[in-house]
Amino acid sequence: MRAARLSGWRQPLDLVDLPDPEPPEGGVVLKVLACGICRSDWHVWTGSDPDVSLPHVPGHEYCGEVVATGPGVRRWRVGDRVIAPFILACGACPACAAGEQTTCANQVLPDFTAQGAFAEHVAVAHADANLTTLPDAIAPELAAALGCRVTTAWHALTGRAALRPGEWLAVFGGGGVGISALLLARGLGARVVVVDVVQEKLEYARSLGADAVVDARAGDVAAAIREITQGGAHVALEALGVTETACGALNSLRKLGRMVQVGMPAGPHTEMTLPMDVVYSGQLAIYGTRGMPAWRYPDLLSFINAGQVDLSPLVTRRVALSGAADELALFDGPAPPGVAVITDFAN
């Protein structure tokens, strides 16, 4: 199979021919139909993730068609089109039995602890516990985002912070997760203010229905949000994983507000100094979140199929496998609005 492989940190990806993966016991092999290029892939590319060793095939935001099944697979057959979450939970441990699949101690993560989906094929462990049928009405390039960014935002808003209609959501970071949160929150009936430092991203967010946008370069972000929302946001979503925006998110909240940490802290941001006086005096709640349990897919798909949200503006760039490295490098600076998805695996 053709794959884009990382052989050195921050180096161009090598286009190589590799043996097709074999399906693991209880797992399947997918022909990859589309794979998103995510900021988490950038963390892999830069060497920030300690689980990754070289050489390595990145990619964790994918959908595909089953081309082989391993022993023990009951639910899936060759030819099925499926979506896979980026956290492949075992389905058998106490955490999985409790529905908390994202905390499974036996989880497999393509792109991090296993070879990823910047390739024509990818092996998917624990298939029966994780895969969901890809509806015909959802294009593969959009379905790829249902493996990470959209599902992560959905679970953050509905499974962790419990965003309610009429509430104000402050989104810190107008990238893929942030725009997903904007679109989903609007569908849920919330009001949304988006914060970023890139004017193009702010304009894009406004065009997608943001009630307000704040340029973080212009002054006190938290004060601006408190003025816009007449007292502070009810929920703040941090989508970058950096100290400055985490602090800004907490300071933007009204009393009894909720902050959900979506961005993955890495490098110097794994330990942060946060305004705990604000947490104490405001009686704030801080939620961590990572991915979405697979059992929640029907809830999200029903929301999409009912016309509550149009996610099509999310995907702004369709690229070839050979273009993946250039997209990763864009995360070193202000990346352009929207999401890039690999749809051409032959070039």
ZAMIMAR-200554 format. One record per residue: residue number from 0; residue in one letter; x, y, z of N, C-alpha, C in turn. Coordinates in steps of 0.001 Angstrom, whole numbers. Each point is the difference from the previous one (the first is absolute). Last residue first. Layout:
BEGIN
[r NUM a [X Y Z] [X Y Z] [X Y Z]]
...
//
This chain:
BEGIN
[r 346 n [-1645 9856 -5168] [987 1024 -370] [636 640 1244]]
[r 345 a [-3491 -3364 94] [835 -492 -1090] [1131 945 -344]]
[r 344 f [-3736 558 3184] [1086 -806 571] [922 -567 -1068]]
[r 343 d [-3845 4077 1053] [692 -625 -1119] [1217 -755 556]]
[r 342 t [-2760 2553 2827] [-1000 -753 -736] [610 -758 -1179]]
[r 341 i [1103 2914 4955] [594 -786 -1085] [-1100 -832 -661]]
[r 340 v [-602 4811 2656] [-269 -1440 14] [669 -648 -1184]]
[r 339 a [-313 4929 3258] [559 -684 -1175] [-214 -1502 157]]
[r 338 v [-2753 4513 2159] [698 -1268 182] [503 -521 -1336]]
[r 337 g [-1216 5363 1947] [-545 -1281 -421] [976 -1143 148]]
[r 336 p [1985 4996 -565] [-1258 -475 566] [-385 -1376 -532]]
[r 335 p [5255 1191 224] [-1187 578 -631] [-1284 -578 589]]
[r 334 a [4499 428 3013] [-511 -825 -1097] [-1248 641 -599]]
[r 333 p [4223 2013 2811] [-1452 127 -106] [-526 -767 -1219]]
[r 332 g [4502 -1940 1661] [-447 1390 42] [-1506 60 -32]]
[r 331 d [2179 -4126 27] [1062 764 650] [-373 1476 138]]
[r 330 f [-2638 -3263 -2378] [-336 161 1409] [1120 679 788]]
[r 329 l [406 -1212 -4651] [-811 1202 183] [-341 243 1462]]
[r 328 a [2278 -3948 -1554] [881 1142 230] [-785 1291 220]]
[r 327 l [-2271 -4000 -1223] [503 -76 1366] [847 1226 329]]
[r 326 e [-1513 -478 -4410] [-1089 380 901] [445 -52 1459]]
[r 325 d [3000 -1472 -3303] [-178 1447 -110] [-1110 479 938]]
[r 324 a [716 -4645 -380] [1088 655 732] [-140 1516 -46]]
[r 323 a [-3051 -2735 -2508] [-225 -47 1446] [1068 759 772]]
[r 322 g [-615 -919 -4944] [-135 1342 562] [-132 33 1504]]
[r 321 s [232 -4010 -2762] [1277 708 -124] [-53 1404 594]]
[r 320 l [-3915 -2703 -313] [894 -523 1027] [1332 746 -7]]
[r 319 a [-4004 2803 -1960] [563 -1319 -271] [904 -416 1156]]
[r 318 v [-4347 3410 586] [1386 -81 -457] [373 -1440 -309]]
[r 317 r [-4096 3955 1139] [131 -1422 -301] [1356 -193 -668]]
[r 316 r [-2579 4013 3214] [1101 -397 -887] [23 -1518 -129]]
[r 315 t [-3252 2373 2667] [322 1052 -962] [1096 -391 -988]]
[r 314 v [-3898 -1856 3871] [1073 -468 -881] [238 1048 -1087]]
[r 313 l [-3431 881 3153] [1190 -332 773] [1179 -346 -898]]
[r 312 p [-4686 967 -1312] [1010 1078 -93] [1301 -324 719]]
[r 311 s [-3783 -3133 72] [754 44 -1247] [986 1167 -86]]
[r 310 l [-3382 -1469 3489] [1432 -31 262] [843 173 -1266]]
[r 309 d [-5093 1137 2150] [633 -251 -1288] [1501 111 213]]
[r 308 v [-4517 -1044 3421] [1288 622 -257] [480 -386 -1399]]
[r 307 q [-4244 -1338 1654] [298 963 1063] [1312 734 -244]]
[r 306 g [-2505 -3659 -2513] [209 1328 -551] [296 1060 1036]]
[r 305 a [-580 -4928 372] [-1214 786 218] [130 1418 -526]]
[r 304 n [3667 -3080 -69] [-1025 -429 -960] [-1296 785 147]]
[r 303 i [3573 765 3102] [380 421 -1355] [-1117 -322 -1000]]
[r 302 f [-572 -1467 4391] [16 1464 13] [326 539 -1391]]
[r 301 s [344 -4602 707] [-1413 401 -26] [-126 1520 -45]]
[r 300 l [4277 -1815 544] [-475 -211 -1364] [-1478 373 -132]]
[r 299 l [1981 163 4325] [538 1038 -877] [-530 -142 -1419]]
[r 298 d [-1225 -3331 3072] [-521 1282 468] [456 1132 -918]]
[r 297 p [1775 -4364 -661] [-1383 142 -474] [-641 1326 396]]
[r 296 y [4521 -997 1589] [-134 325 -1426] [-1462 124 -440]]
[r 295 r [1889 -1322 4438] [-685 1276 -178] [-148 385 -1472]]
[r 294 w [2392 -3908 1789] [-1449 -196 125] [-789 1290 -213]]
[r 293 a [4863 -194 51] [-611 -432 -1264] [-1512 -148 103]]
[r 292 p [2895 3577 2924] [-319 -1434 27] [-772 -405 -1252]]
[r 291 m [3447 4090 -137] [-1404 -263 294] [-226 -1497 65]]
[r 290 g [4480 3870 530] [-765 -898 -858] [-1452 -121 420]]
[r 289 r [2441 2222 3489] [894 -587 -1000] [-811 -994 -823]]
[r 288 t [-84 4116 4359] [-701 -890 -932] [971 -467 -1073]]
[r 287 g [-733 2815 5234] [869 -504 -1047] [-806 -887 -922]]
[r 286 y [-1668 4170 3332] [-135 -1357 -515] [1124 -291 -990]]
[r 285 i [-1539 3614 4267] [936 -258 -1084] [-124 -1462 -401]]
[r 284 a [-3078 4096 2776] [297 -1416 -236] [946 -109 -1185]]
[r 283 l [-1168 4164 3896] [32 -507 -1363] [278 -1497 -27]]
[r 282 q [-764 3966 3340] [-549 -1353 144] [-104 -684 -1369]]
[r 281 g [1929 4430 1206] [-1101 -149 -941] [-692 -1341 88]]
[r 280 s [3754 1054 2763] [-998 1045 248] [-1204 -132 -927]]
[r 279 y [3628 -3150 -518] [-568 -40 1354] [-1134 1011 160]]
[r 278 v [2437 -63 -4043] [-745 -1255 135] [-713 -45 1347]]
[r 277 v [2900 3537 -719] [-1217 180 -801] [-869 -1251 77]]
[r 276 d [4176 -127 2017] [-856 905 769] [-1315 239 -723]]
[r 275 m [3447 -2499 -2051] [-848 -785 894] [-842 876 917]]
[r 274 p [2653 409 -4713] [-534 933 1004] [-977 -720 943]]
[r 273 l [4316 -2481 -2464] [-1358 463 -293] [-497 927 1110]]
[r 272 t [4631 -2446 -2330] [-398 802 1151] [-1333 655 -341]]
[r 271 m [2207 -4795 -2062] [-461 1374 -166] [-233 656 1359]]
[r 270 e [2453 -4464 -2889] [-279 542 1328] [-311 1480 -155]]
[r 269 t [669 -2274 -3877] [-524 -1133 754] [-256 373 1459]]
[r 268 h [1933 2769 -3680] [-1346 242 500] [-591 -1199 747]]
[r 267 p [4346 308 -2385] [21 850 1190] [-1368 221 625]]
[r 266 g [-74 -4004 -3151] [1213 792 176] [-69 834 1260]]
[r 265 a [-4756 -1230 -1394] [1232 -723 -341] [1177 920 231]]
[r 264 p [-5871 -613 481] [1212 662 468] [1222 -861 -313]]
[r 263 m [-4838 198 -2573] [947 -909 646] [1235 758 465]]
[r 262 g [-5351 1701 -597] [1331 27 -598] [969 -866 790]]
[r 261 v [-4367 640 1695] [2 -870 -1166] [1386 -73 -631]]
[r 260 q [-2704 1533 4763] [1324 -12 -608] [38 -1038 -1110]]
[r 259 v [-4008 3084 2532] [366 -1339 -454] [1298 94 -797]]
[r 258 m [-3160 2919 3940] [1054 37 -1018] [369 -1425 -370]]
[r 257 r [-4345 2927 2470] [698 -1269 -228] [1022 192 -1114]]
[r 256 g [-2837 3332 4026] [272 -405 -1373] [783 -1297 -73]]
[r 255 l [-1677 2884 3818] [-495 -1363 -221] [199 -477 -1439]]
[r 254 k [510 5084 259] [-82 -838 1188] [-659 -1336 -349]]
[r 253 r [2138 2098 -4206] [-809 584 1062] [4 -928 1210]]
[r 252 l [4089 267 -3792] [-1225 -629 485] [-744 860 1019]]
[r 251 s [4433 652 -2254] [-1142 480 -787] [-1339 -466 551]]
[r 250 n [4422 -1266 1715] [-318 1387 344] [-1219 530 -745]]
[r 249 l [1675 -4372 -959] [-498 56 1374] [-427 1417 370]]
[r 248 a [1985 -615 -4221] [-1285 -691 64] [-592 78 1401]]
[r 247 g [4355 1684 -741] [-1027 861 -571] [-1386 -623 80]]
[r 246 c [3705 -2579 1304] [-262 1062 964] [-1098 938 -502]]
[r 245 a [1430 -3277 -2939] [-671 -650 1129] [-335 1025 1074]]
[r 244 t [2525 1395 -3701] [-1417 -149 -330] [-767 -727 1101]]
[r 243 e [4687 633 550] [-647 1306 -156] [-1488 -131 -279]]
[r 242 t [2841 -3929 274] [-294 637 1276] [-801 1283 -167]]
[r 241 v [-504 -4036 -3564] [1079 874 441] [-450 809 1217]]
[r 240 g [-2518 -3153 -3144] [890 -691 914] [1173 837 458]]
[r 239 l [-4113 625 -3107] [1390 100 -446] [978 -732 907]]
[r 238 a [-4991 956 340] [274 -935 -1102] [1443 4 -461]]
[r 237 e [-3923 1240 4144] [1372 301 -373] [464 -1044 -1004]]
[r 236 l [-4927 2087 1862] [667 -1158 -581] [1379 421 -477]]
[r 235 a [-4209 1726 3615] [1152 352 -832] [665 -1282 -459]]
[r 234 v [-5124 1830 2127] [942 -1082 -300] [1131 572 -846]]
[r 233 h [-3145 2969 1661] [-404 -1121 852] [971 -1165 -139]]
[r 232 a [1395 5303 -724] [-525 -1191 -670] [-445 -1029 1037]]
[r 231 g [-77 5346 1128] [911 -1126 -177] [-665 -1177 -670]]
[r 230 g [-1757 4594 861] [307 -661 1269] [957 -1158 -100]]
[r 229 q [-2097 2242 -3870] [-626 664 1142] [191 -808 1294]]
[r 228 t [1866 -707 -4564] [-968 -953 566] [-746 557 1205]]
[r 227 i [3382 2576 -2296] [-869 -536 -1059] [-1123 -838 586]]
[r 226 e [3341 1633 2953] [-846 1085 -499] [-981 -524 -1047]]
[r 225 r [3188 -2965 1709] [-960 328 1063] [-929 1129 -441]]
[r 224 i [3520 -1207 -2883] [-1047 -1022 24] [-1038 304 1082]]
[r 223 a [3759 2818 -326] [-838 143 -1190] [-1140 -1007 4]]
[r 222 a [3234 -301 3390] [-857 1169 203] [-930 210 -1189]]
[r 221 a [3232 -3391 -325] [-1025 -366 967] [-959 1164 250]]
[r 220 v [3772 731 -2811] [-998 -885 -615] [-1133 -295 964]]
[r 219 d [3404 4201 -491] [-441 -933 1038] [-1145 -856 -540]]
[r 218 g [2914 2085 -3818] [-119 449 1381] [-444 -1106 927]]
[r 217 a [894 -315 -4875] [-521 1363 145] [-110 472 1443]]
[r 216 r [1273 -4397 -2100] [1104 952 -43] [-429 1404 411]]
[r 215 a [-2983 -3800 -497] [758 -69 1248] [1174 960 38]]
[r 214 d [-4851 233 -2486] [1402 -102 -395] [847 75 1268]]
[r 213 v [-5285 -1584 -700] [944 839 744] [1405 -283 -512]]
[r 212 v [-5731 -556 -1422] [1379 -482 -83] [887 989 741]]
[r 211 a [-5646 -1669 -338] [1028 1015 182] [1361 -653 -169]]
[r 210 d [-3912 -2380 -980] [-693 1216 425] [973 1146 200]]
[r 209 a [497 -4228 -3490] [440 458 1313] [-705 1307 339]]
[r 208 g [-420 -2631 -4223] [-1054 230 971] [449 390 1389]]
[r 207 l [2504 -762 -4287] [-666 -1257 354] [-998 166 1136]]
[r 206 s [2766 3577 -1593] [-800 -421 -1152] [-773 -1285 281]]
[r 205 r [3022 1672 3248] [-1184 868 -88] [-891 -425 -1164]]
[r 204 a [4095 -2227 492] [-917 -347 1085] [-1262 852 -54]]
[r 203 y [3426 1057 -3011] [-605 -1283 -352] [-1012 -424 1061]]
[r 202 e [2582 3802 826] [-997 279 -1040] [-723 -1274 -420]]
[r 201 l [3540 -470 2986] [-1105 700 654] [-1103 328 -1002]]
[r 200 k [3982 -1887 -1613] [-769 -991 754] [-1191 651 700]]
[r 199 e [3004 2795 -2280] [-700 -848 -967] [-860 -1050 703]]
[r 198 q [2879 2802 2549] [-1193 693 -454] [-804 -847 -973]]
[r 197 v [3139 -1655 4034] [64 60 -1457] [-1303 602 -524]]
[r 196 v [928 -1160 4584] [916 1097 -325] [116 197 -1505]]
[r 195 d [-4272 -1816 3400] [1184 -445 -740] [893 1212 -226]]
[r 194 v [-5176 -1790 2232] [1223 766 239] [1131 -598 -827]]
[r 193 v [-5834 115 199] [1221 -702 -381] [1189 930 162]]
[r 192 v [-5426 -721 1853] [1034 969 -310] [1292 -774 -232]]
[r 191 v [-5693 -1222 152] [1422 -343 -59] [846 1222 -316]]
[r 190 r [-5137 -2318 1886] [626 1158 -628] [1512 -166 141]]
[r 189 a [-3936 -4070 -192] [838 876 812] [474 1193 -821]]
[r 188 g [-2674 -4013 -1390] [-739 1181 446] [789 927 895]]
[r 187 l [1246 -4157 -2536] [-581 -272 1317] [-765 1192 562]]
[r 186 g [2411 299 -4103] [-1072 -971 -175] [-712 -339 1295]]
[r 185 r [3786 2769 150] [-1104 717 -638] [-1187 -934 -226]]
[r 184 a [3893 -1938 1625] [-640 821 1024] [-1156 806 -573]]
[r 183 l [2681 -2565 -2951] [-825 -850 857] [-747 825 1044]]
[r 182 l [3079 2230 -2831] [-1128 -516 -780] [-940 -837 868]]
[r 181 l [3996 1668 2019] [-895 1089 -413] [-1234 -538 -702]]
[r 180 a [3414 -3032 1077] [-752 404 1187] [-980 1121 -329]]
[r 179 s [2948 -1358 -3384] [-970 -1070 279] [-876 377 1189]]
[r 178 i [3558 2820 -951] [-1095 196 -958] [-1049 -1093 153]]
[r 177 g [3820 -384 2724] [-738 1207 326] [-1161 255 -936]]
[r 176 v [2994 -3607 -816] [-843 -264 1171] [-857 1216 313]]
[r 175 g [3071 566 -3545] [-996 -1024 -295] [-927 -304 1156]]
[r 174 g [2232 4688 504] [401 -1084 -889] [-1107 -1026 -169]]
[r 173 g [476 4352 2739] [-920 -164 -1124] [455 -1024 -1018]]
[r 172 g [541 1580 5513] [678 -702 -1082] [-965 -315 -1123]]
[r 171 f [-1991 797 4534] [1354 529 -111] [781 -841 -1005]]
[r 170 v [-5414 1183 1282] [902 -967 -631] [1359 660 -186]]
[r 169 a [-4773 609 3087] [1191 679 -495] [982 -1053 -502]]
[r 168 l [-5635 288 930] [1205 -802 -97] [1125 873 -538]]
[r 167 w [-5191 706 2491] [1126 519 -773] [1170 -968 76]]
[r 166 e [-5528 -1148 398] [1234 333 693] [1025 571 -971]]
[r 165 g [-4344 -1693 -1344] [-29 1343 551] [1254 402 733]]
[r 164 p [-1083 -5175 -382] [-496 1049 -895] [-30 1346 706]]
[r 163 r [3596 -3431 1894] [-1460 68 -118] [-417 1104 -984]]
[r 162 l [4500 -3514 1488] [-443 1281 -551] [-1507 -25 -241]]
[r 161 a [3490 -3124 2407] [-1474 57 -1] [-514 1372 -431]]
[r 160 a [4675 -2056 567] [-414 1308 502] [-1505 216 -1]]
[r 159 r [1732 -4395 -1337] [804 512 1105] [-577 1311 546]]
[r 158 g [-1974 -2386 -3705] [299 -1050 959] [766 473 1211]]
[r 157 t [-1298 2927 -3675] [-1213 -674 481] [271 -1058 1069]]
[r 156 l [3525 2791 -2041] [-1142 881 224] [-1171 -709 674]]
[r 155 a [3992 -2399 -1165] [366 1085 903] [-1211 844 366]]
[r 154 h [-460 -3373 -3249] [60 -555 1354] [376 1082 1011]]
[r 153 w [-70 1278 -4520] [-1340 -429 414] [16 -520 1438]]
[r 152 a [4120 1110 -2081] [-769 1189 340] [-1390 -368 512]]
[r 151 t [2709 -3506 -1543] [599 587 1197] [-784 1226 445]]
[r 150 t [-1225 -2002 -4050] [-403 -823 1147] [579 546 1295]]
[r 149 v [1245 2115 -4020] [-1427 201 256] [-436 -793 1228]]
[r 148 r [4559 -498 -1319] [-333 1382 346] [-1475 201 332]]
[r 147 c [1591 -4644 -1053] [737 765 1013] [-649 1345 269]]
[r 146 g [-1724 -3329 -3056] [886 -861 765] [726 749 1104]]
[r 145 l [-2962 1880 -3351] [-779 -650 1055] [845 -996 786]]
[r 144 a [1598 2333 -3866] [-9 890 1163] [-815 -574 1152]]
[r 143 a [94 -2271 -4149] [1312 -88 641] [51 863 1253]]
[r 142 a [-3777 98 -2903] [-23 -1066 1005] [1341 -141 697]]
[r 141 l [-448 2967 -3638] [-638 537 1192] [-12 -1033 1120]]
[r 140 e [1712 -1298 -4137] [867 1060 506] [-585 681 1231]]
[r 139 p [-2534 -3461 -2295] [1159 -467 759] [875 1118 571]]
[r 138 a [-5263 822 -729] [1151 -206 -863] [1212 -422 824]]
[r 137 i [-5289 -797 1105] [1157 756 475] [1207 -340 -864]]
[r 136 a [-4318 -2099 -499] [-206 1429 -222] [1194 850 415]]
[r 135 d [-369 -4831 626] [220 346 -1406] [-69 1505 -242]]
[r 134 p [1572 -2035 4801] [-1219 224 -777] [315 434 -1425]]
[r 133 l [2982 -3100 3292] [58 1317 -636] [-1259 194 -831]]
[r 132 t [777 -3218 4519] [-291 62 -1431] [41 1439 -496]]
[r 131 t [2981 -1592 4162] [-1381 413 -259] [-198 78 -1502]]
[r 130 l [3781 -2281 3983] [-400 499 -1314] [-1489 324 -55]]
[r 129 n [2288 -1864 4045] [311 1377 -366] [-607 503 -1294]]
[r 128 a [-42 -4547 2252] [-261 956 1074] [73 1445 -458]]
[r 127 d [976 -3746 -2900] [-1395 -96 427] [-354 1051 1046]]
[r 126 a [4564 -394 -1636] [-960 541 -969] [-1432 -12 512]]
[r 125 h [4993 -485 1703] [-1256 2 775] [-1177 517 -840]]
[r 124 a [4469 1403 -2285] [-199 -976 1060] [-1407 119 608]]
[r 123 v [2238 1193 -4967] [-837 561 1061] [-279 -1090 1024]]
[r 122 a [3586 1420 -4434] [-561 -1034 869] [-728 668 1156]]
[r 121 v [896 1962 -5157] [336 117 1416] [-670 -1149 756]]
[r 120 h [1459 2036 -5447] [-675 -933 898] [432 246 1435]]
[r 119 e [1519 2834 -3495] [-1144 -581 -708] [-790 -959 875]]
[r 118 a [2635 4125 2277] [342 -1190 -780] [-1246 -516 -691]]
[r 117 f [787 2946 4024] [547 681 -1173] [490 -1099 -940]]
[r 116 a [-1883 -976 4385] [-807 -80 -1211] [420 954 -1100]]
[r 115 g [2934 -2516 4370] [-1195 769 -276] [-526 -112 -1415]]
[r 114 q [2843 -3153 3997] [138 679 -1287] [-1334 619 -405]]
[r 113 a [771 -472 5202] [-26 -929 -1140] [162 803 -1276]]
[r 112 t [-176 2152 4200] [561 -1273 460] [-11 -1064 -1085]]
[r 111 f [-1144 4403 -1444] [751 218 1226] [657 -1304 483]]
[r 110 d [-2641 234 -4012] [699 1292 -42] [875 201 1231]]
[r 109 p [-4030 -3332 595] [711 230 -1256] [494 1448 -59]]
[r 108 l [-1234 -2721 4424] [-177 1284 -668] [825 47 -1286]]
[r 107 v [-2375 -3469 4113] [952 95 -1091] [-283 1299 -743]]
[r 106 q [-1164 -1997 5364] [-323 646 -1261] [1171 -32 -969]]
[r 105 n [-979 -1622 4750] [545 -870 -1047] [-202 586 -1391]]
[r 104 a [-1644 1967 4134] [1425 -221 262] [668 -814 -1098]]
[r 103 c [-4379 3494 -219] [380 -1418 -40] [1508 -156 169]]
[r 102 t [-2998 4029 -280] [953 -217 1094] [462 -1455 60]]
[r 101 t [-3253 1624 -3132] [1165 843 -230] [1035 -137 1111]]
[r 100 q [-4308 -2248 73] [983 -622 -899] [1244 845 -218]]
[r 99 e [-4155 -494 3286] [1067 997 -25] [1151 -503 -875]]
[r 98 g [-4130 -2399 1335] [-231 954 -1078] [1063 1063 -128]]
[r 97 a [-205 -3968 2952] [-683 1159 560] [-309 1060 -1057]]
[r 96 a [2426 -3909 -1099] [-1304 -466 477] [-823 1145 581]]
[r 95 c [4478 835 -1286] [-868 -183 -1167] [-1401 -444 415]]
[r 94 a [3231 358 3385] [-298 1330 -551] [-927 -104 -1197]]
[r 93 p [1579 -4064 2001] [-1000 710 802] [-348 1385 -541]]
[r 92 c [1731 -3419 -3681] [503 369 1328] [-1086 722 800]]
[r 91 a [-362 -1487 -4718] [-170 -1080 979] [405 379 1420]]
[r 90 g [379 2541 -4367] [-1383 -468 102] [-251 -1008 1088]]
[r 89 c [4013 2772 -1822] [-38 -1460 -62] [-1407 -570 75]]
[r 88 a [1348 4861 -2267] [-110 -604 1324] [-200 -1506 -116]]
[r 87 l [1996 4145 -3028] [-580 -1327 -215] [14 -744 1332]]
[r 86 i [249 5309 -1850] [295 -851 1156] [-733 -1319 -200]]
[r 85 f [-593 3191 -3267] [1460 -116 75] [449 -767 1234]]
[r 84 p [-4618 -1050 -2746] [517 1018 909] [1510 -149 135]]
[r 83 a [-2887 -1442 -4425] [736 -497 1166] [383 1155 902]]
[r 82 i [-3743 -1572 -4227] [726 1074 669] [688 -616 1206]]
[r 81 v [-1764 -2495 -4869] [-72 264 1432] [773 1265 390]]
[r 80 r [-2200 -3744 -4025] [638 1316 132] [-222 491 1423]]
[r 79 d [143 -5200 -2435] [-657 968 878] [797 1301 40]]
[r 78 g [1545 -3955 -2328] [-871 888 -763] [-736 1017 853]]
[r 77 v [1560 -4613 2113] [706 663 -1089] [-1007 811 -828]]
[r 76 r [-1501 -751 4967] [300 -839 -1151] [787 809 -1034]]
[r 75 w [-1628 -13 5732] [413 654 -1229] [403 -1003 -1062]]
[r 74 r [-1383 -913 4705] [-931 1017 -482] [302 479 -1417]]
[r 73 r [2618 -3338 2657] [-1366 -469 -242] [-865 1012 -739]]
[r 72 v [5483 -1716 1154] [-835 1135 -392] [-1378 -508 -386]]
[r 71 g [3754 -2910 1237] [-814 525 1081] [-867 1187 -359]]
[r 70 p [4459 -1010 -2818] [-760 -975 796] [-786 705 1107]]
[r 69 g [1048 3186 -4064] [781 -939 786] [-882 -975 757]]
[r 68 t [-600 2849 -4906] [-427 -128 1395] [848 -1049 702]]
[r 67 a [29 3588 -4677] [389 -1277 622] [-449 24 1452]]
[r 66 v [-1071 3579 -2907] [542 -877 -1054] [484 -1337 569]]
[r 65 v [-3372 4693 1112] [591 -1235 519] [468 -867 -1172]]
[r 64 e [-277 5424 -60] [-777 -1179 -394] [734 -1254 477]]
[r 63 g [109 5370 2095] [449 -918 -1029] [-961 -1135 -259]]
[r 62 c [1879 5012 2837] [-1108 -914 -249] [440 -922 -1130]]
[r 61 y [2601 3604 3913] [-203 -696 -1269] [-1346 -733 -57]]
[r 60 e [3982 2599 2917] [-1345 534 -227] [-490 -521 -1353]]
[r 59 h [4481 -591 1883] [-935 -627 941] [-1454 404 -232]]
[r 58 g [5702 224 -1718] [-1381 22 -468] [-951 -739 909]]
[r 57 p [5688 -536 -1319] [-981 763 775] [-1424 -213 -532]]
[r 56 v [4595 -3143 -55] [-1036 518 -891] [-1026 749 852]]
[r 55 h [5547 -1212 809] [-1390 -49 452] [-925 602 -1056]]
[r 54 p [5528 -1908 1624] [-893 701 -938] [-1462 -245 355]]
[r 53 l [1829 1101 3845] [197 65 -1454] [612 -1294 -533]]
[r 52 s [-3438 1305 4407] [1383 -289 -374] [85 -80 -1518]]
[r 51 v [-3584 1916 4198] [310 -213 -1408] [1496 -270 -177]]
[r 50 d [-2330 1202 4163] [-405 -1345 -410] [492 -365 -1402]]
[r 49 p [512 4373 2271] [988 -1007 403] [-353 -1416 -429]]
[r 48 d [-996 4988 -2236] [-727 -1097 624] [957 -1130 354]]
[r 47 s [1335 4069 -2295] [-487 363 1324] [-702 -1146 726]]
[r 46 g [2157 661 -4630] [651 -818 1014] [-466 276 1408]]
[r 45 t [-1498 1807 -4445] [1035 772 682] [748 -816 1054]]
[r 44 w [-3673 -1876 -2492] [1019 423 -972] [1155 725 678]]
[r 43 v [-3866 -1173 2534] [768 -1194 -369] [1182 398 -878]]
[r 42 h [-3002 3379 1033] [749 -367 1204] [850 -1244 -256]]
[r 41 w [-2911 1272 -3400] [1144 920 70] [843 -281 1246]]
[r 40 d [-4048 -2250 -545] [1002 -553 -919] [1259 867 3]]
[r 39 s [-3658 1589 2354] [628 -1101 736] [1025 -721 -876]]
[r 38 r [-2663 3383 -1912] [1066 562 832] [677 -1077 831]]
[r 37 c [-2243 -1631 -4558] [-430 615 1252] [1193 588 751]]
[r 36 i [-2234 -2117 -4819] [1325 401 461] [-220 963 1168]]
[r 35 g [-3250 -4213 -2301] [254 1390 340] [1435 222 447]]
[r 34 c [-2167 -3784 -3413] [671 161 1289] [294 1478 222]]
[r 33 a [-2978 -3976 -3312] [404 1380 272] [652 43 1364]]
[r 32 l [-1005 -4139 -2040] [-702 838 -971] [372 1470 160]]
[r 31 v [2437 -5023 1150] [-280 1350 484] [-640 825 -1112]]
[r 30 k [-162 -5304 1140] [485 851 -1084] [-386 1418 386]]
[r 29 l [581 -3779 3846] [-807 895 -822] [791 522 -1181]]
[r 28 v [-84 -4431 3719] [818 905 -811] [-951 812 -874]]
[r 27 v [-851 -2438 5096] [-200 -2 -1447] [1101 829 -654]]
[r 26 g [-902 -3000 5047] [91 1251 -738] [-197 -173 -1485]]
[r 25 g [261 -3434 3579] [-1042 928 411] [-7 1303 -772]]
[r 24 e [4444 -2338 -327] [-1126 -738 558] [-1019 997 555]]
[r 23 p [2868 2035 -3844] [271 -622 1288] [-1196 -831 455]]
[r 22 p [1544 1081 -5205] [-992 317 1034] [365 -675 1313]]
[r 21 e [3726 1696 -3552] [-848 -1169 251] [-1024 361 1078]]
[r 20 p [2623 3411 -3716] [-108 -527 1357] [-899 -1232 47]]
[r 19 d [3052 1389 -4300] [-1333 231 548] [-63 -559 1412]]
[r 18 p [4727 1621 -1870] [-920 -1140 -61] [-1369 382 557]]
[r 17 l [2828 3943 -2167] [94 -863 1172] [-902 -1214 -190]]
[r 16 d [2428 4506 -2725] [-856 -1173 -166] [267 -944 1164]]
[r 15 v [570 5643 -125] [622 -1322 -73] [-1056 -1055 -313]]
[r 14 l [1339 5594 676] [-1014 -831 -655] [626 -1351 -297]]
[r 13 d [1333 3663 3958] [435 -810 -1139] [-1194 -761 -565]]
[r 12 l [254 4907 2743] [-432 -1397 53] [473 -716 -1265]]
[r 11 p [2606 4280 2283] [-1029 -365 -974] [-359 -1477 117]]
[r 10 q [1807 2129 4463] [519 -245 -1335] [-1156 -260 -967]]
[r 9 r [43 661 4977] [-135 1220 -805] [569 -152 -1412]]
[r 8 w [1502 -3908 2887] [-873 1050 520] [90 1252 -855]]
[r 7 g [773 -4787 -2194] [755 929 838] [-907 1127 434]]
[r 6 s [-1664 -3601 -2593] [1273 -626 340] [879 889 868]]
[r 5 l [-5447 -959 -1853] [871 939 688] [1273 -727 430]]
[r 4 r [-3716 -1001 -4190] [656 -447 1225] [948 1071 534]]
[r 3 a [-4391 -1292 -3483] [867 1135 309] [604 -263 1370]]
[r 2 a [-1916 -3688 -3892] [-148 664 1289] [942 1192 73]]
[r 1 r [-2249 -4433 -3251] [687 1286 -21] [-267 708 1323]]
[r 0 m [101 -5518 -827] [-846 1196 0] [879 1243 0]]
//
